[in-house]
Amino acid sequence: MRRLEDFSDADLRVFARPALPPPAAIRSVYLIGICGKGMGALAELLAEAGYAVRGSDEAAYPPMSTRLAAAGIEVLEGYDAAHLDGPDGPPDLVVVGNAAVPTHPEAAAARERGLVQASLPETLAHLFLAERRPAVVAGTHGKTTTTGMLVHVLREAGLDPGFLVGGVLVDEARTSGLGSGAAFCVEGDEYDAAYFDKRPKMILYRPYRAVVTSLEFDHADIYADWDEYQRAFHAFVSLPPPDGLLVLNGEELEVRALAEWSWARVRLYGEEGAPGGPFDVAARDLATEDGAQRFTLVVGGEAVARVRLPLGGRYNALNALAVAAVALDAGATPQQVADGLASFAGMKRRQEVAYDGRVLVVDDFAHHPTAVEATVRGVRERWPGRRVVAVFEPRSNSSRRAAFESPYARALAAADAVFLSTPPLRHNDDPAHFLDAEAVAASVREGGTPAAAYASADALLPDLLADLRDGDLALVMSNGSFDGLVGKLADALAGRNGGADEG
């Protein structure tokens, strides 16, 4: 990752930040960018712990705005240096979201006034992780679902973990909680922490137990190349202590190789008989049945429990094995693990059914080419026999790059029809390196799959509705709001044929 000194505005990024005071000396916290999913989760956690919490965002909107209001957290709309002066003076701590640039009015004011500042991961580690045993789930794909699954399984086993996840569990509205047990589950993002700290977030979480689900080049906007991306994970896996635990997807060569960078106990997981085995934690006789997956959980070569996982996609079965390895190490029994997996309802926007009528609408967060292809195949397994219509928006900073045109074409070809929407150029996008959605669509068509590109979600919707027919599955994939496309599609289907399509 780039050094702060290499930025053209290094004089604004390199400065003497005041040291973080002891947790007991912090009473009030202000969050810049409070409505981001991670920052909002942290705000809720701070409020639950008894801190006075305020913050600002450019546009406060549901569901985060309503969640914060329910927690009694004041959200100021727009950014203004004057916001830093609350009714009782400046806050004891300013948390600077990683979307804030050095010239951000509130971030700049905090720096110029010498206020105590920290990134989200620094704050979480300083205030909540020092006395816990963090279980940090990292990897290019699968970390949100795996973290949420781990939280659920540990709860069902009576271990009551703390948690901060980058997604919402289907059965509840919160993405964070204090918990009372020793474990604290954190989704370990490899993105950078703040404008003044370009280290990956995941290495700031002090992992006692660490998981790596997958390893594939991503975030081309902050990592120069594959080697630099790998080095971030080398640093991460070196952090668990000798009595800690490193859980690795043994089916992936690059992930297995991370073991040599760790001094902790290592456990490999995978499907029994798959390349890379034998595995310490394995799935035997893995099969799909009635939209769920069944397998025998094997630990150290011994069958210990029969598992029913109510999620589609082989990758979710592998995620469940990672969860089993951590949960067993944290004190859960094999049967408690199996029972917890059986009752896990999943994460919102991960194969989430948004509408069930004559057409099934499934919402998913997939955005990396590999995740897109795996999600298409996963919904085929879960809902066999349906025509899969993939609707995709390349929204993330990395996915909007031209280098991903060919990988996306290969991934989307796994669908039966493809509709692409291109988000508008942002201020920091280089048009010369911007992904051409029409080029992706043309490549998909050359492979024999119908595909079309559109300027926006609204432009795409009429043709999508015209194409969808009874029994189809519309798989909508974006790591953003997709301009409300899922809701608009569901509403249109419900009203089609005079309401005859209601599910």
FIVOSE-283526 format. One record per residue (C-alpha): residue number from 1; chain; x negated, y, z negated; residue in one letter. Coordinates in steps of 0.25 Angstrom, whole numbers, always signed. Example, Ala and Ser with C-alpha at 12.3 -4.5 7.8 and 13.67 -1.06 7.14 Angstrom:
% residues 2
REC,nr,kette,u,v,w,rest
REC,1,A,-49,-18,-31,A
REC,2,A,-55,-4,-29,S
***
This chain:
% residues 503
REC,nr,kette,u,v,w,rest
REC,1,A,+0,+0,+0,M
REC,2,A,-5,+14,+2,R
REC,3,A,-12,+21,-8,R
REC,4,A,-6,+34,-13,L
REC,5,A,-19,+41,-9,E
REC,6,A,-17,+38,+5,D
REC,7,A,-4,+45,+6,F
REC,8,A,-4,+59,+13,S
REC,9,A,+3,+64,+1,D
REC,10,A,-6,+57,-9,A
REC,11,A,-7,+70,-18,D
REC,12,A,+8,+68,-21,L
REC,13,A,+7,+53,-24,R
REC,14,A,-5,+53,-32,V
REC,15,A,-3,+60,-45,F
REC,16,A,-5,+58,-60,A
REC,17,A,+8,+52,-65,R
REC,18,A,+11,+53,-80,P
REC,19,A,+9,+39,-87,A
REC,20,A,+22,+32,-90,L
REC,21,A,+26,+34,-104,P
REC,22,A,+30,+22,-113,P
REC,23,A,+44,+17,-110,P
REC,24,A,+48,+22,-124,A
REC,25,A,+44,+36,-120,A
REC,26,A,+53,+36,-108,I
REC,27,A,+68,+40,-110,R
REC,28,A,+72,+47,-97,S
REC,29,A,+69,+42,-82,V
REC,30,A,+72,+49,-69,Y
REC,31,A,+72,+41,-56,L
REC,32,A,+70,+47,-43,I
REC,33,A,+78,+39,-32,G
REC,34,A,+87,+33,-43,I
REC,35,A,+97,+27,-33,C
REC,36,A,+87,+17,-26,G
REC,37,A,+90,+3,-30,K
REC,38,A,+77,+1,-38,G
REC,39,A,+77,+15,-45,M
REC,40,A,+92,+13,-48,G
REC,41,A,+89,-1,-54,A
REC,42,A,+78,+6,-62,L
REC,43,A,+87,+17,-67,A
REC,44,A,+98,+7,-72,E
REC,45,A,+87,-1,-79,L
REC,46,A,+82,+12,-86,L
REC,47,A,+96,+16,-90,A
REC,48,A,+98,+2,-96,E
REC,49,A,+86,+4,-104,A
REC,50,A,+91,+17,-110,G
REC,51,A,+83,+27,-102,Y
REC,52,A,+89,+40,-97,A
REC,53,A,+89,+39,-82,V
REC,54,A,+92,+49,-71,R
REC,55,A,+88,+49,-57,G
REC,56,A,+90,+55,-43,S
REC,57,A,+92,+50,-29,D
REC,58,A,+95,+56,-15,E
REC,59,A,+108,+49,-14,A
REC,60,A,+115,+42,-25,A
REC,61,A,+125,+32,-20,Y
REC,62,A,+132,+19,-24,P
REC,63,A,+129,+9,-29,P
REC,64,A,+116,+14,-36,M
REC,65,A,+123,+28,-40,S
REC,66,A,+134,+21,-46,T
REC,67,A,+126,+11,-54,R
REC,68,A,+117,+22,-59,L
REC,69,A,+129,+30,-63,A
REC,70,A,+135,+18,-70,A
REC,71,A,+122,+17,-78,A
REC,72,A,+123,+32,-82,G
REC,73,A,+111,+36,-74,I
REC,74,A,+111,+50,-68,E
REC,75,A,+108,+51,-53,V
REC,76,A,+105,+64,-47,L
REC,77,A,+107,+65,-32,E
REC,78,A,+96,+71,-24,G
REC,79,A,+82,+74,-28,Y
REC,80,A,+78,+87,-36,D
REC,81,A,+66,+90,-45,A
REC,82,A,+76,+96,-55,A
REC,83,A,+82,+82,-57,H
REC,84,A,+70,+78,-65,L
REC,85,A,+74,+88,-76,D
REC,86,A,+85,+81,-83,G
REC,87,A,+94,+86,-95,P
REC,88,A,+82,+82,-104,D
REC,89,A,+71,+86,-96,G
REC,90,A,+62,+78,-86,P
REC,91,A,+63,+62,-87,P
REC,92,A,+52,+54,-94,D
REC,93,A,+50,+46,-82,L
REC,94,A,+53,+48,-67,V
REC,95,A,+54,+36,-58,V
REC,96,A,+51,+39,-44,V
REC,97,A,+57,+30,-34,G
REC,98,A,+48,+25,-22,N
REC,99,A,+57,+32,-12,A
REC,100,A,+52,+46,-18,A
REC,101,A,+41,+52,-10,V
REC,102,A,+30,+62,-16,P
REC,103,A,+38,+74,-12,T
REC,104,A,+51,+69,-17,H
REC,105,A,+57,+81,-25,P
REC,106,A,+59,+73,-38,E
REC,107,A,+46,+65,-37,A
REC,108,A,+38,+77,-34,A
REC,109,A,+44,+84,-46,A
REC,110,A,+41,+73,-55,A
REC,111,A,+26,+72,-50,R
REC,112,A,+24,+87,-51,E
REC,113,A,+30,+88,-65,R
REC,114,A,+22,+76,-70,G
REC,115,A,+34,+68,-74,L
REC,116,A,+32,+53,-78,V
REC,117,A,+34,+46,-65,Q
REC,118,A,+35,+31,-61,A
REC,119,A,+40,+22,-50,S
REC,120,A,+51,+12,-52,L
REC,121,A,+42,+0,-54,P
REC,122,A,+33,+8,-64,E
REC,123,A,+45,+12,-72,T
REC,124,A,+51,-2,-72,L
REC,125,A,+38,-8,-77,A
REC,126,A,+35,+2,-87,H
REC,127,A,+49,+3,-94,L
REC,128,A,+54,-11,-92,F
REC,129,A,+44,-22,-88,L
REC,130,A,+33,-20,-98,A
REC,131,A,+40,-29,-109,E
REC,132,A,+46,-39,-99,R
REC,133,A,+41,-50,-90,R
REC,134,A,+44,-45,-76,P
REC,135,A,+48,-54,-65,A
REC,136,A,+45,-47,-52,V
REC,137,A,+51,-52,-39,V
REC,138,A,+43,-48,-26,A
REC,139,A,+42,-51,-12,G
REC,140,A,+46,-46,+2,T
REC,141,A,+59,-53,+2,H
REC,142,A,+69,-58,-8,G
REC,143,A,+64,-50,-21,K
REC,144,A,+78,-44,-24,T
REC,145,A,+86,-56,-23,T
REC,146,A,+75,-64,-31,T
REC,147,A,+75,-54,-42,T
REC,148,A,+90,-53,-43,G
REC,149,A,+91,-68,-43,M
REC,150,A,+80,-69,-54,L
REC,151,A,+87,-59,-63,V
REC,152,A,+100,-67,-62,H
REC,153,A,+93,-80,-65,V
REC,154,A,+86,-75,-77,L
REC,155,A,+99,-69,-82,R
REC,156,A,+107,-82,-80,E
REC,157,A,+96,-89,-88,A
REC,158,A,+98,-79,-100,G
REC,159,A,+84,-72,-98,L
REC,160,A,+90,-58,-95,D
REC,161,A,+79,-52,-87,P
REC,162,A,+78,-37,-84,G
REC,163,A,+78,-34,-69,F
REC,164,A,+77,-23,-58,L
REC,165,A,+81,-28,-44,V
REC,166,A,+81,-21,-31,G
REC,167,A,+95,-27,-29,G
REC,168,A,+109,-29,-35,V
REC,169,A,+113,-43,-40,L
REC,170,A,+127,-47,-34,V
REC,171,A,+133,-49,-48,D
REC,172,A,+129,-35,-54,E
REC,173,A,+126,-21,-50,A
REC,174,A,+113,-19,-57,R
REC,175,A,+99,-20,-52,T
REC,176,A,+91,-19,-65,S
REC,177,A,+93,-23,-80,G
REC,178,A,+85,-23,-92,L
REC,179,A,+88,-37,-97,G
REC,180,A,+83,-43,-110,S
REC,181,A,+74,-54,-106,G
REC,182,A,+59,-55,-103,A
REC,183,A,+60,-55,-88,A
REC,184,A,+62,-43,-80,F
REC,185,A,+65,-45,-65,C
REC,186,A,+60,-35,-55,V
REC,187,A,+61,-35,-40,E
REC,188,A,+47,-32,-35,G
REC,189,A,+47,-23,-23,D
REC,190,A,+34,-21,-15,E
REC,191,A,+37,-7,-11,Y
REC,192,A,+29,+4,-17,D
REC,193,A,+33,+10,-31,A
REC,194,A,+33,+26,-29,A
REC,195,A,+26,+37,-21,Y
REC,196,A,+16,+38,-31,F
REC,197,A,+14,+22,-33,D
REC,198,A,+13,+14,-20,K
REC,199,A,+11,+1,-28,R
REC,200,A,+22,-10,-25,P
REC,201,A,+33,-9,-35,K
REC,202,A,+32,-24,-38,M
REC,203,A,+18,-23,-44,I
REC,204,A,+22,-13,-54,L
REC,205,A,+32,-23,-61,Y
REC,206,A,+23,-31,-69,R
REC,207,A,+27,-45,-65,P
REC,208,A,+26,-56,-75,Y
REC,209,A,+34,-65,-65,R
REC,210,A,+32,-62,-50,A
REC,211,A,+39,-67,-38,V
REC,212,A,+35,-65,-23,V
REC,213,A,+47,-70,-14,T
REC,214,A,+40,-67,-1,S
REC,215,A,+29,-59,+6,L
REC,216,A,+31,-53,+20,E
REC,217,A,+26,-39,+25,F
REC,218,A,+36,-28,+21,D
REC,219,A,+37,-13,+18,H
REC,220,A,+28,-9,+29,A
REC,221,A,+30,+5,+25,D
REC,222,A,+21,+4,+13,I
REC,223,A,+13,-8,+16,Y
REC,224,A,+3,-7,+27,A
REC,225,A,+2,-21,+31,D
REC,226,A,+4,-36,+26,W
REC,227,A,-9,-36,+18,D
REC,228,A,-5,-24,+10,E
REC,229,A,+9,-30,+7,Y
REC,230,A,+3,-43,+2,Q
REC,231,A,-7,-35,-7,R
REC,232,A,+5,-29,-14,A
REC,233,A,+10,-44,-18,F
REC,234,A,-4,-48,-21,H
REC,235,A,-4,-37,-32,A
REC,236,A,+10,-41,-36,F
REC,237,A,+7,-56,-39,V
REC,238,A,-5,-52,-47,S
REC,239,A,+3,-46,-57,L
REC,240,A,+10,-57,-65,P
REC,241,A,+1,-61,-77,P
REC,242,A,-5,-75,-78,P
REC,243,A,+7,-80,-87,D
REC,244,A,+16,-73,-77,G
REC,245,A,+22,-80,-64,L
REC,246,A,+21,-78,-49,L
REC,247,A,+32,-84,-41,V
REC,248,A,+30,-85,-26,L
REC,249,A,+37,-90,-14,N
REC,250,A,+29,-102,-11,G
REC,251,A,+35,-104,+3,E
REC,252,A,+28,-91,+8,E
REC,253,A,+13,-92,+10,L
REC,254,A,+10,-77,+8,E
REC,255,A,+18,-77,-5,V
REC,256,A,+11,-90,-10,R
REC,257,A,-2,-84,-7,A
REC,258,A,+1,-73,-18,L
REC,259,A,-2,-83,-29,A
REC,260,A,-17,-81,-27,E
REC,261,A,-15,-66,-32,W
REC,262,A,-8,-70,-45,S
REC,263,A,-13,-75,-58,W
REC,264,A,+1,-78,-63,A
REC,265,A,+8,-92,-63,R
REC,266,A,+13,-94,-49,V
REC,267,A,+25,-102,-44,R
REC,268,A,+29,-105,-30,L
REC,269,A,+43,-107,-25,Y
REC,270,A,+49,-112,-12,G
REC,271,A,+58,-123,-6,E
REC,272,A,+53,-137,-9,E
REC,273,A,+46,-142,+4,G
REC,274,A,+44,-128,+10,A
REC,275,A,+29,-124,+14,P
REC,276,A,+21,-119,+3,G
REC,277,A,+26,-129,-7,G
REC,278,A,+26,-136,-17,P
REC,279,A,+33,-125,-25,F
REC,280,A,+33,-122,-40,D
REC,281,A,+48,-119,-39,V
REC,282,A,+56,-125,-27,A
REC,283,A,+69,-127,-21,A
REC,284,A,+72,-142,-17,R
REC,285,A,+83,-146,-7,D
REC,286,A,+87,-131,-4,L
REC,287,A,+100,-131,+4,A
REC,288,A,+111,-121,+7,T
REC,289,A,+125,-124,+3,E
REC,290,A,+138,-116,+3,D
REC,291,A,+130,-103,+5,G
REC,292,A,+121,-106,-7,A
REC,293,A,+107,-113,-8,Q
REC,294,A,+105,-126,-17,R
REC,295,A,+91,-131,-21,F
REC,296,A,+84,-139,-32,T
REC,297,A,+75,-130,-40,L
REC,298,A,+62,-137,-41,V
REC,299,A,+51,-132,-51,V
REC,300,A,+37,-138,-52,G
REC,301,A,+42,-150,-43,G
REC,302,A,+54,-153,-52,E
REC,303,A,+69,-151,-49,A
REC,304,A,+74,-142,-60,V
REC,305,A,+88,-137,-55,A
REC,306,A,+98,-137,-44,R
REC,307,A,+100,-123,-39,V
REC,308,A,+112,-117,-31,R
REC,309,A,+108,-103,-26,L
REC,310,A,+120,-95,-20,P
REC,311,A,+112,-87,-10,L
REC,312,A,+109,-90,+4,G
REC,313,A,+95,-90,+11,G
REC,314,A,+83,-99,+8,R
REC,315,A,+76,-87,+3,Y
REC,316,A,+85,-85,-8,N
REC,317,A,+82,-100,-13,A
REC,318,A,+68,-96,-13,L
REC,319,A,+71,-83,-21,N
REC,320,A,+78,-92,-31,A
REC,321,A,+66,-101,-33,L
REC,322,A,+58,-88,-36,A
REC,323,A,+68,-85,-46,V
REC,324,A,+68,-99,-52,A
REC,325,A,+53,-98,-54,A
REC,326,A,+54,-85,-62,V
REC,327,A,+66,-88,-70,A
REC,328,A,+60,-102,-74,L
REC,329,A,+47,-95,-78,D
REC,330,A,+56,-85,-86,A
REC,331,A,+63,-95,-94,G
REC,332,A,+75,-100,-86,A
REC,333,A,+78,-114,-85,T
REC,334,A,+80,-121,-71,P
REC,335,A,+95,-122,-73,Q
REC,336,A,+96,-108,-77,Q
REC,337,A,+89,-104,-65,V
REC,338,A,+98,-113,-56,A
REC,339,A,+110,-107,-63,D
REC,340,A,+105,-93,-61,G
REC,341,A,+103,-95,-46,L
REC,342,A,+116,-101,-44,A
REC,343,A,+123,-89,-50,S
REC,344,A,+115,-78,-43,F
REC,345,A,+124,-70,-34,A
REC,346,A,+113,-63,-26,G
REC,347,A,+109,-49,-24,M
REC,348,A,+118,-38,-17,K
REC,349,A,+113,-36,-3,R
REC,350,A,+107,-49,-2,R
REC,351,A,+116,-58,+6,Q
REC,352,A,+127,-50,-1,E
REC,353,A,+141,-53,+5,V
REC,354,A,+147,-39,+8,A
REC,355,A,+159,-43,+15,Y
REC,356,A,+166,-57,+17,D
REC,357,A,+177,-57,+27,G
REC,358,A,+177,-63,+42,R
REC,359,A,+163,-57,+43,V
REC,360,A,+153,-59,+31,L
REC,361,A,+145,-47,+28,V
REC,362,A,+132,-49,+21,V
REC,363,A,+123,-38,+15,D
REC,364,A,+108,-40,+13,D
REC,365,A,+96,-32,+10,F
REC,366,A,+87,-39,+20,A
REC,367,A,+77,-30,+27,H
REC,368,A,+64,-36,+30,H
REC,369,A,+64,-45,+43,P
REC,370,A,+61,-58,+35,T
REC,371,A,+73,-55,+25,A
REC,372,A,+82,-51,+36,V
REC,373,A,+80,-65,+43,E
REC,374,A,+81,-72,+30,A
REC,375,A,+94,-65,+27,T
REC,376,A,+100,-69,+40,V
REC,377,A,+96,-83,+38,R
REC,378,A,+101,-83,+24,G
REC,379,A,+115,-78,+27,V
REC,380,A,+115,-89,+38,R
REC,381,A,+112,-100,+27,E
REC,382,A,+122,-94,+17,R
REC,383,A,+134,-91,+27,W
REC,384,A,+131,-102,+38,P
REC,385,A,+139,-102,+51,G
REC,386,A,+141,-86,+52,R
REC,387,A,+136,-77,+63,R
REC,388,A,+125,-68,+56,V
REC,389,A,+126,-54,+61,V
REC,390,A,+114,-46,+55,A
REC,391,A,+115,-32,+53,V
REC,392,A,+102,-25,+49,F
REC,393,A,+96,-12,+45,E
REC,394,A,+81,-10,+44,P
REC,395,A,+81,+0,+33,R
REC,396,A,+68,-2,+25,S
REC,397,A,+56,+6,+27,N
REC,398,A,+49,-7,+32,S
REC,399,A,+60,-13,+40,S
REC,400,A,+61,+0,+48,R
REC,401,A,+48,-2,+55,R
REC,402,A,+46,-7,+69,A
REC,403,A,+36,-18,+64,A
REC,404,A,+49,-25,+59,F
REC,405,A,+56,-25,+73,E
REC,406,A,+52,-39,+77,S
REC,407,A,+54,-45,+63,P
REC,408,A,+68,-40,+62,Y
REC,409,A,+71,-45,+76,A
REC,410,A,+67,-59,+72,R
REC,411,A,+74,-58,+59,A
REC,412,A,+87,-53,+64,L
REC,413,A,+87,-64,+75,A
REC,414,A,+92,-74,+65,A
REC,415,A,+105,-67,+65,A
REC,416,A,+116,-69,+75,D
REC,417,A,+118,-54,+78,A
REC,418,A,+110,-42,+74,V
REC,419,A,+114,-27,+71,F
REC,420,A,+103,-17,+68,L
REC,421,A,+104,-3,+62,S
REC,422,A,+93,+6,+62,T
REC,423,A,+92,+16,+50,P
REC,424,A,+87,+30,+54,P
REC,425,A,+73,+35,+53,L
REC,426,A,+68,+39,+40,R
REC,427,A,+58,+51,+37,H
REC,428,A,+47,+41,+35,N
REC,429,A,+50,+32,+47,D
REC,430,A,+40,+32,+59,D
REC,431,A,+49,+31,+71,P
REC,432,A,+37,+24,+79,A
REC,433,A,+38,+13,+69,H
REC,434,A,+53,+12,+66,F
REC,435,A,+60,-1,+69,L
REC,436,A,+68,-1,+82,D
REC,437,A,+81,-8,+79,A
REC,438,A,+85,-9,+93,E
REC,439,A,+72,-16,+96,A
REC,440,A,+75,-26,+85,V
REC,441,A,+89,-28,+90,A
REC,442,A,+83,-31,+104,A
REC,443,A,+73,-41,+99,S
REC,444,A,+85,-48,+92,V
REC,445,A,+93,-48,+105,R
REC,446,A,+81,-54,+113,E
REC,447,A,+82,-66,+103,G
REC,448,A,+96,-68,+107,G
REC,449,A,+103,-62,+95,T
REC,450,A,+113,-50,+97,P
REC,451,A,+107,-38,+91,A
REC,452,A,+110,-23,+91,A
REC,453,A,+104,-10,+84,A
REC,454,A,+111,+2,+80,Y
REC,455,A,+107,+16,+75,A
REC,456,A,+115,+14,+62,S
REC,457,A,+124,+6,+53,A
REC,458,A,+136,+13,+57,D
REC,459,A,+132,+11,+72,A
REC,460,A,+130,-3,+70,L
REC,461,A,+144,-6,+63,L
REC,462,A,+154,-6,+74,P
REC,463,A,+146,-16,+83,D
REC,464,A,+143,-25,+71,L
REC,465,A,+158,-25,+67,L
REC,466,A,+161,-29,+82,A
REC,467,A,+151,-40,+82,D
REC,468,A,+155,-47,+69,L
REC,469,A,+166,-58,+70,R
REC,470,A,+172,-67,+60,D
REC,471,A,+163,-76,+53,G
REC,472,A,+150,-67,+55,D
REC,473,A,+141,-63,+44,L
REC,474,A,+136,-49,+45,A
REC,475,A,+122,-48,+38,L
REC,476,A,+119,-34,+34,V
REC,477,A,+104,-31,+31,M
REC,478,A,+98,-19,+26,S
REC,479,A,+90,-14,+14,N
REC,480,A,+98,-1,+13,G
REC,481,A,+113,+3,+14,S
REC,482,A,+114,+1,+29,F
REC,483,A,+122,+13,+28,D
REC,484,A,+134,+5,+22,G
REC,485,A,+135,-5,+33,L
REC,486,A,+139,-17,+25,V
REC,487,A,+150,-9,+18,G
REC,488,A,+155,-3,+32,K
REC,489,A,+154,-17,+38,L
REC,490,A,+162,-24,+27,A
REC,491,A,+173,-13,+27,D
REC,492,A,+174,-14,+43,A
REC,493,A,+175,-29,+42,L
REC,494,A,+186,-28,+31,A
REC,495,A,+194,-19,+39,G
REC,496,A,+193,-26,+52,R
REC,497,A,+205,-33,+58,N
REC,498,A,+214,-25,+49,G
REC,499,A,+207,-31,+36,G
REC,500,A,+208,-45,+41,A
REC,501,A,+193,-46,+39,D
REC,502,A,+193,-44,+24,E
REC,503,A,+186,-54,+15,G
***
